[in-house]
Amino acid sequence: MMVRNISWSLVARVNSLCRLNQSQPVRKMSSKPDDVVLAEVINNTGVLTLNRPRALNSLNEAMVTIVLEKLREWEDKVQCVVVRGSGEKAFCAGGDVVAVTSGSPTSCQQGKDFFRKEYTMDYTIGQFKKPYIALIDGITMGGGVGISVHGKYRIATEKTLFAMPETAIGLFPDVGASHFLPRLEGKLGLYLALTGQRLKGKDVVKIGFGTHFIESKDIPKLFDAIVNVKNGDVDSVLRQHTQDISRYQFSLGGHMGMINEAFSAPTVEEIVNRLEKEGSEFSSATLKLLNKMSPISLKISKVELEKGANMNLRECLQMEYRLAKSALEATSSPDFYEGVRALLKDKDQNPKWKPARLEEITDDMVDKVFMPISPSEELQL
């Protein structure tokens, strides 16, 4: 296991999860089939199905509200909770940032409300008393990481595709990333934060984001076993149905020396210098990724992870809310709006970052987004 203490566009088979097992377990439905989240209790297991397959189950405010309400309602009533995605491609591809940025820097309350609810949901998952099992069978990025990583169990498959790609849209790794990424081995977390590098299946388990690995075709059997578990013994069910991948070698293992050396630099500019001097194919590919990202997002994200390394989850999410508020209000840069426009709205893939170069970004521009906000605006957890 490569993680030290993790409590951490764009593939799946979750439709088959909807099949019940032959014993016809007792279910209580609390949603209609066209709802954005299907919430039901099967036997004594709460089941949440993210139900926006055409949007890759990306989270909107309505979805976050339902999940949060159900977790609070179920905590003392069910023996465990399973969360999964509908459709054939994704567990959850992130937050619906197109909707979040539908306003403007002077009219962005909708975006602030979304982030406030989303981060509250992430914290609630992290504090949830009962076993919380996320079946991350498919694309799992951004907000999809938040709705899974803070729970006790994260079941990956060969179709899992993990990433925290926020710097590509002028944002920063959020949903508690400032807590779980710095706790990965060496500088791997910072590398993933700045580059948005994607990881698959077994790699996801190897770094500690996933807790178990299973073939996608076997997920229906695992799901049936979980909803029929006796006495809440989820551990034994997972041991029985998942694979031992202890001999699997992490795909980035051979590059960890270079990652640790380059990403331990004191500034983003020096990270770039070290990668340029290293001159390998891998360092060149890493530079290519960094050059696509918002320069100010890179600098903010580096400071964010440095601060998060010494914070608990609650403090990290509160810091991230301040950063999200700043991004929406364009305190230091309009890059969040520009990144979403270029990559997700107009899709010209040609964002015009402001500032355009790392050298143009002052310490004051970075520092101001971390400043405390009024007590009435702080995220209360």
PEZI-V129104 format. One record per residue. N is the residue number from 0. PHI is phi in radians with two decimals (NA if undefined). Layout:
BEGIN
N_PHI + N_PHI
END
This chain:
BEGIN
0_NA + 1_-1.69 + 2_-1.74 + 3_-1.56 + 4_-2.78 + 5_-1.84 + 6_-1.50 + 7_NA + 8_NA + 9_2.51 + 10_NA + 11_-3.12 + 12_-2.72 + 13_-1.32 + 14_-0.96 + 15_-1.17 + 16_-1.13 + 17_-1.25 + 18_-1.29 + 19_-1.51 + 20_-1.41 + 21_-1.07 + 22_-1.40 + 23_0.84 + 24_-1.11 + 25_-1.22 + 26_-2.25 + 27_-2.19 + 28_-1.54 + 29_-2.22 + 30_-2.46 + 31_-1.64 + 32_-0.98 + 33_-1.61 + 34_-1.26 + 35_-1.28 + 36_-2.35 + 37_-1.65 + 38_-2.02 + 39_-2.62 + 40_-2.01 + 41_-1.92 + 42_0.96 + 43_-2.07 + 44_-1.98 + 45_-1.39 + 46_-2.14 + 47_-2.02 + 48_-1.97 + 49_-1.19 + 50_-2.21 + 51_-2.24 + 52_-1.03 + 53_-1.18 + 54_-1.79 + 55_0.96 + 56_1.00 + 57_-1.11 + 58_-1.42 + 59_-1.94 + 60_-1.11 + 61_-1.09 + 62_-1.13 + 63_-1.06 + 64_-1.08 + 65_-1.12 + 66_-1.04 + 67_-1.08 + 68_-1.09 + 69_-1.21 + 70_-1.08 + 71_-1.17 + 72_-1.22 + 73_-1.55 + 74_-0.92 + 75_-1.78 + 76_-2.07 + 77_-1.99 + 78_-1.56 + 79_-2.88 + 80_-2.24 + 81_-1.99 + 82_-2.11 + 83_-2.55 + 84_-2.01 + 85_-1.68 + 86_1.60 + 87_-1.82 + 88_-2.11 + 89_-2.35 + 90_-1.32 + 91_-2.88 + 92_-1.47 + 93_2.30 + 94_-1.54 + 95_-1.38 + 96_-1.28 + 97_-1.11 + 98_-1.17 + 99_-1.07 + 100_-1.72 + 101_-1.26 + 102_-1.58 + 103_-2.54 + 104_-0.97 + 105_-1.72 + 106_-2.56 + 107_-2.24 + 108_-1.09 + 109_-1.03 + 110_-1.13 + 111_-1.09 + 112_-1.09 + 113_-1.09 + 114_-1.08 + 115_-1.06 + 116_-1.22 + 117_-1.10 + 118_-1.19 + 119_-1.14 + 120_-1.06 + 121_-1.03 + 122_-1.17 + 123_-1.07 + 124_-1.10 + 125_-1.11 + 126_-1.78 + 127_-1.11 + 128_-1.33 + 129_-1.64 + 130_-0.98 + 131_-2.08 + 132_-2.05 + 133_-1.80 + 134_-1.64 + 135_-1.54 + 136_-1.61 + 137_2.40 + 138_-1.05 + 139_-2.41 + 140_-2.33 + 141_0.89 + 142_-1.02 + 143_-1.18 + 144_-1.22 + 145_-1.08 + 146_-1.42 + 147_-2.17 + 148_-1.13 + 149_-1.46 + 150_-1.46 + 151_-1.27 + 152_-2.20 + 153_-2.28 + 154_-1.71 + 155_-1.66 + 156_-2.30 + 157_-1.13 + 158_-1.68 + 159_-1.14 + 160_-2.30 + 161_-1.77 + 162_-2.90 + 163_-2.06 + 164_-1.66 + 165_-1.12 + 166_-1.13 + 167_-1.29 + 168_-2.02 + 169_1.33 + 170_-1.94 + 171_-2.66 + 172_-1.09 + 173_-2.13 + 174_0.88 + 175_1.59 + 176_-1.08 + 177_-1.18 + 178_-1.64 + 179_-1.48 + 180_-1.20 + 181_-1.15 + 182_-1.65 + 183_-1.37 + 184_-1.06 + 185_0.94 + 186_-1.82 + 187_-1.04 + 188_-1.07 + 189_-1.17 + 190_-1.01 + 191_-1.15 + 192_-1.16 + 193_-1.41 + 194_-1.59 + 195_1.19 + 196_-0.94 + 197_-1.59 + 198_-2.19 + 199_-2.00 + 200_0.42 + 201_-1.15 + 202_-1.04 + 203_-1.08 + 204_-1.31 + 205_-1.07 + 206_-1.45 + 207_1.84 + 208_-1.20 + 209_-1.55 + 210_-1.80 + 211_-2.52 + 212_-2.18 + 213_-2.60 + 214_-1.19 + 215_-0.99 + 216_-1.13 + 217_-1.66 + 218_-1.07 + 219_-1.01 + 220_-1.13 + 221_-1.10 + 222_-1.04 + 223_-1.07 + 224_-1.14 + 225_-1.15 + 226_-1.27 + 227_-1.93 + 228_-1.14 + 229_-1.72 + 230_1.03 + 231_1.16 + 232_-1.44 + 233_-1.18 + 234_-0.96 + 235_-1.17 + 236_-1.11 + 237_-1.17 + 238_-1.08 + 239_-1.25 + 240_-1.85 + 241_-1.83 + 242_-1.73 + 243_-1.50 + 244_-2.02 + 245_-1.07 + 246_-1.52 + 247_-1.20 + 248_-1.68 + 249_-0.96 + 250_-1.11 + 251_-1.69 + 252_-0.96 + 253_-1.24 + 254_-1.87 + 255_-1.12 + 256_-1.05 + 257_-1.18 + 258_-1.04 + 259_-1.12 + 260_-1.18 + 261_-1.22 + 262_-1.50 + 263_-1.57 + 264_-1.09 + 265_-1.26 + 266_-2.36 + 267_-1.14 + 268_-1.02 + 269_-1.26 + 270_-1.00 + 271_-1.06 + 272_-1.05 + 273_-1.16 + 274_-1.16 + 275_-1.13 + 276_-1.20 + 277_-1.15 + 278_1.23 + 279_-1.45 + 280_-1.08 + 281_-1.20 + 282_-1.15 + 283_-1.15 + 284_-1.14 + 285_-1.16 + 286_-1.07 + 287_-1.06 + 288_-1.14 + 289_-1.07 + 290_-1.19 + 291_-1.49 + 292_-1.50 + 293_-1.10 + 294_-0.99 + 295_-1.23 + 296_-1.13 + 297_-1.07 + 298_-1.20 + 299_-1.11 + 300_-1.13 + 301_-1.11 + 302_-1.13 + 303_-0.97 + 304_-1.23 + 305_-1.10 + 306_-1.22 + 307_-1.11 + 308_-1.06 + 309_-1.98 + 310_-2.09 + 311_-1.51 + 312_-1.04 + 313_-1.02 + 314_-1.13 + 315_-1.11 + 316_-1.15 + 317_-1.16 + 318_-1.10 + 319_-1.10 + 320_-1.13 + 321_-1.07 + 322_-1.15 + 323_-1.13 + 324_-1.04 + 325_-1.12 + 326_-1.10 + 327_-1.18 + 328_-1.50 + 329_0.94 + 330_-0.98 + 331_-1.98 + 332_-2.93 + 333_-1.57 + 334_-1.08 + 335_-1.07 + 336_-1.13 + 337_-1.19 + 338_-1.12 + 339_-1.14 + 340_-1.04 + 341_-1.24 + 342_-1.66 + 343_-2.13 + 344_-1.69 + 345_-1.30 + 346_1.03 + 347_-1.46 + 348_1.02 + 349_-2.38 + 350_-1.17 + 351_-1.80 + 352_-1.24 + 353_-2.35 + 354_-1.15 + 355_-1.54 + 356_-2.28 + 357_-0.97 + 358_-1.15 + 359_-1.49 + 360_-1.63 + 361_-1.53 + 362_-1.05 + 363_-1.10 + 364_-1.11 + 365_-1.36 + 366_-1.05 + 367_-1.16 + 368_-1.34 + 369_-1.67 + 370_-1.15 + 371_-1.01 + 372_-1.96 + 373_-1.07 + 374_-0.92 + 375_-1.23 + 376_-1.70 + 377_-1.03 + 378_-1.28 + 379_-1.66 + 380_-2.18
END
